[in-house]
Amino acid sequence: AKGLEWDAVCVVGLEDGFVPIVHAATPAAEAEERRLLYVALTRAARHLDCSWARRRTTASGRTVERKPSPWLTALEGRVRTGSDRVPPPDAARRFADLRASLGP
């Protein structure tokens, strides 16, 4: 995506152990991870959406609790959240309502 730009970009999986990836054990590897995140974040022309999961289910079926990437704290204070956002507790109810409105 180097040099390309889109109106909207979604960056998902911004969790500790994923970003930076747990295998980035050297300063050079961590610097490369940071560069890749920078590229992802700067591809958005107008709208950038970043997310992380509080828990994930592994391929073996085990549920693992997750924490946000430590790099997200560097973005705090530099981002603006939309006023039209659905708060997390209300999101499940909203999705259920949307599914019900679609019918069988």
MODELLER restraints for C-alpha pairs under 7 A, 6 or more apart:
rsr = mdl.restraints
at = mdl.atoms
rsr.add(forms.Gaussian(group=physical.xy_distance, feature=features.Distance(at['CA:2:A'], at['CA:39:A']), mean=6.95, stdev=0.5))
rsr.add(forms.Gaussian(group=physical.xy_distance, feature=features.Distance(at['CA:4:A'], at['CA:43:A']), mean=6.41, stdev=0.5))
rsr.add(forms.Gaussian(group=physical.xy_distance, feature=features.Distance(at['CA:5:A'], at['CA:43:A']), mean=4.54, stdev=0.5))
rsr.add(forms.Gaussian(group=physical.xy_distance, feature=features.Distance(at['CA:5:A'], at['CA:44:A']), mean=5.84, stdev=0.5))
rsr.add(forms.Gaussian(group=physical.xy_distance, feature=features.Distance(at['CA:5:A'], at['CA:45:A']), mean=6.08, stdev=0.5))
rsr.add(forms.Gaussian(group=physical.xy_distance, feature=features.Distance(at['CA:6:A'], at['CA:43:A']), mean=6.14, stdev=0.5))
rsr.add(forms.Gaussian(group=physical.xy_distance, feature=features.Distance(at['CA:6:A'], at['CA:44:A']), mean=5.32, stdev=0.5))
rsr.add(forms.Gaussian(group=physical.xy_distance, feature=features.Distance(at['CA:6:A'], at['CA:45:A']), mean=5.65, stdev=0.5))
rsr.add(forms.Gaussian(group=physical.xy_distance, feature=features.Distance(at['CA:7:A'], at['CA:44:A']), mean=5.72, stdev=0.5))
rsr.add(forms.Gaussian(group=physical.xy_distance, feature=features.Distance(at['CA:7:A'], at['CA:45:A']), mean=4.74, stdev=0.5))
rsr.add(forms.Gaussian(group=physical.xy_distance, feature=features.Distance(at['CA:7:A'], at['CA:46:A']), mean=5.08, stdev=0.5))
rsr.add(forms.Gaussian(group=physical.xy_distance, feature=features.Distance(at['CA:7:A'], at['CA:47:A']), mean=6.19, stdev=0.5))
rsr.add(forms.Gaussian(group=physical.xy_distance, feature=features.Distance(at['CA:8:A'], at['CA:44:A']), mean=5.43, stdev=0.5))
rsr.add(forms.Gaussian(group=physical.xy_distance, feature=features.Distance(at['CA:8:A'], at['CA:45:A']), mean=6.65, stdev=0.5))
rsr.add(forms.Gaussian(group=physical.xy_distance, feature=features.Distance(at['CA:8:A'], at['CA:46:A']), mean=6.09, stdev=0.5))
rsr.add(forms.Gaussian(group=physical.xy_distance, feature=features.Distance(at['CA:8:A'], at['CA:47:A']), mean=4.58, stdev=0.5))
rsr.add(forms.Gaussian(group=physical.xy_distance, feature=features.Distance(at['CA:8:A'], at['CA:48:A']), mean=5.82, stdev=0.5))
rsr.add(forms.Gaussian(group=physical.xy_distance, feature=features.Distance(at['CA:9:A'], at['CA:43:A']), mean=6.86, stdev=0.5))
rsr.add(forms.Gaussian(group=physical.xy_distance, feature=features.Distance(at['CA:9:A'], at['CA:44:A']), mean=5.19, stdev=0.5))
rsr.add(forms.Gaussian(group=physical.xy_distance, feature=features.Distance(at['CA:9:A'], at['CA:47:A']), mean=6.39, stdev=0.5))
rsr.add(forms.Gaussian(group=physical.xy_distance, feature=features.Distance(at['CA:9:A'], at['CA:48:A']), mean=5.02, stdev=0.5))
rsr.add(forms.Gaussian(group=physical.xy_distance, feature=features.Distance(at['CA:9:A'], at['CA:49:A']), mean=6.25, stdev=0.5))
rsr.add(forms.Gaussian(group=physical.xy_distance, feature=features.Distance(at['CA:10:A'], at['CA:48:A']), mean=5.97, stdev=0.5))
rsr.add(forms.Gaussian(group=physical.xy_distance, feature=features.Distance(at['CA:10:A'], at['CA:49:A']), mean=4.64, stdev=0.5))
rsr.add(forms.Gaussian(group=physical.xy_distance, feature=features.Distance(at['CA:10:A'], at['CA:50:A']), mean=5.87, stdev=0.5))
rsr.add(forms.Gaussian(group=physical.xy_distance, feature=features.Distance(at['CA:11:A'], at['CA:49:A']), mean=6.17, stdev=0.5))
rsr.add(forms.Gaussian(group=physical.xy_distance, feature=features.Distance(at['CA:11:A'], at['CA:50:A']), mean=4.80, stdev=0.5))
rsr.add(forms.Gaussian(group=physical.xy_distance, feature=features.Distance(at['CA:11:A'], at['CA:51:A']), mean=6.50, stdev=0.5))
rsr.add(forms.Gaussian(group=physical.xy_distance, feature=features.Distance(at['CA:12:A'], at['CA:50:A']), mean=5.74, stdev=0.5))
rsr.add(forms.Gaussian(group=physical.xy_distance, feature=features.Distance(at['CA:12:A'], at['CA:51:A']), mean=4.85, stdev=0.5))
rsr.add(forms.Gaussian(group=physical.xy_distance, feature=features.Distance(at['CA:12:A'], at['CA:52:A']), mean=5.97, stdev=0.5))
rsr.add(forms.Gaussian(group=physical.xy_distance, feature=features.Distance(at['CA:13:A'], at['CA:51:A']), mean=6.21, stdev=0.5))
rsr.add(forms.Gaussian(group=physical.xy_distance, feature=features.Distance(at['CA:13:A'], at['CA:52:A']), mean=4.77, stdev=0.5))
rsr.add(forms.Gaussian(group=physical.xy_distance, feature=features.Distance(at['CA:13:A'], at['CA:53:A']), mean=6.69, stdev=0.5))
rsr.add(forms.Gaussian(group=physical.xy_distance, feature=features.Distance(at['CA:14:A'], at['CA:51:A']), mean=6.01, stdev=0.5))
rsr.add(forms.Gaussian(group=physical.xy_distance, feature=features.Distance(at['CA:14:A'], at['CA:52:A']), mean=4.83, stdev=0.5))
rsr.add(forms.Gaussian(group=physical.xy_distance, feature=features.Distance(at['CA:14:A'], at['CA:68:A']), mean=6.11, stdev=0.5))
rsr.add(forms.Gaussian(group=physical.xy_distance, feature=features.Distance(at['CA:14:A'], at['CA:69:A']), mean=5.35, stdev=0.5))
rsr.add(forms.Gaussian(group=physical.xy_distance, feature=features.Distance(at['CA:15:A'], at['CA:52:A']), mean=5.57, stdev=0.5))
rsr.add(forms.Gaussian(group=physical.xy_distance, feature=features.Distance(at['CA:15:A'], at['CA:66:A']), mean=6.58, stdev=0.5))
rsr.add(forms.Gaussian(group=physical.xy_distance, feature=features.Distance(at['CA:15:A'], at['CA:67:A']), mean=5.69, stdev=0.5))
rsr.add(forms.Gaussian(group=physical.xy_distance, feature=features.Distance(at['CA:15:A'], at['CA:68:A']), mean=4.32, stdev=0.5))
rsr.add(forms.Gaussian(group=physical.xy_distance, feature=features.Distance(at['CA:15:A'], at['CA:69:A']), mean=4.20, stdev=0.5))
rsr.add(forms.Gaussian(group=physical.xy_distance, feature=features.Distance(at['CA:16:A'], at['CA:67:A']), mean=5.64, stdev=0.5))
rsr.add(forms.Gaussian(group=physical.xy_distance, feature=features.Distance(at['CA:16:A'], at['CA:68:A']), mean=5.45, stdev=0.5))
rsr.add(forms.Gaussian(group=physical.xy_distance, feature=features.Distance(at['CA:16:A'], at['CA:69:A']), mean=4.05, stdev=0.5))
rsr.add(forms.Gaussian(group=physical.xy_distance, feature=features.Distance(at['CA:16:A'], at['CA:70:A']), mean=6.34, stdev=0.5))
rsr.add(forms.Gaussian(group=physical.xy_distance, feature=features.Distance(at['CA:19:A'], at['CA:69:A']), mean=5.80, stdev=0.5))
rsr.add(forms.Gaussian(group=physical.xy_distance, feature=features.Distance(at['CA:20:A'], at['CA:30:A']), mean=6.60, stdev=0.5))
rsr.add(forms.Gaussian(group=physical.xy_distance, feature=features.Distance(at['CA:20:A'], at['CA:33:A']), mean=5.64, stdev=0.5))
rsr.add(forms.Gaussian(group=physical.xy_distance, feature=features.Distance(at['CA:24:A'], at['CA:30:A']), mean=5.24, stdev=0.5))
rsr.add(forms.Gaussian(group=physical.xy_distance, feature=features.Distance(at['CA:52:A'], at['CA:68:A']), mean=6.10, stdev=0.5))
rsr.add(forms.Gaussian(group=physical.xy_distance, feature=features.Distance(at['CA:53:A'], at['CA:66:A']), mean=6.51, stdev=0.5))
rsr.add(forms.Gaussian(group=physical.xy_distance, feature=features.Distance(at['CA:54:A'], at['CA:65:A']), mean=5.90, stdev=0.5))
rsr.add(forms.Gaussian(group=physical.xy_distance, feature=features.Distance(at['CA:54:A'], at['CA:66:A']), mean=4.92, stdev=0.5))
rsr.add(forms.Gaussian(group=physical.xy_distance, feature=features.Distance(at['CA:54:A'], at['CA:67:A']), mean=6.31, stdev=0.5))
rsr.add(forms.Gaussian(group=physical.xy_distance, feature=features.Distance(at['CA:55:A'], at['CA:63:A']), mean=6.55, stdev=0.5))
rsr.add(forms.Gaussian(group=physical.xy_distance, feature=features.Distance(at['CA:55:A'], at['CA:64:A']), mean=5.38, stdev=0.5))
rsr.add(forms.Gaussian(group=physical.xy_distance, feature=features.Distance(at['CA:55:A'], at['CA:65:A']), mean=4.30, stdev=0.5))
rsr.add(forms.Gaussian(group=physical.xy_distance, feature=features.Distance(at['CA:55:A'], at['CA:66:A']), mean=5.13, stdev=0.5))
rsr.add(forms.Gaussian(group=physical.xy_distance, feature=features.Distance(at['CA:56:A'], at['CA:63:A']), mean=5.57, stdev=0.5))
rsr.add(forms.Gaussian(group=physical.xy_distance, feature=features.Distance(at['CA:56:A'], at['CA:64:A']), mean=5.31, stdev=0.5))
rsr.add(forms.Gaussian(group=physical.xy_distance, feature=features.Distance(at['CA:56:A'], at['CA:65:A']), mean=6.63, stdev=0.5))
rsr.add(forms.Gaussian(group=physical.xy_distance, feature=features.Distance(at['CA:57:A'], at['CA:63:A']), mean=4.30, stdev=0.5))
rsr.add(forms.Gaussian(group=physical.xy_distance, feature=features.Distance(at['CA:57:A'], at['CA:64:A']), mean=6.16, stdev=0.5))
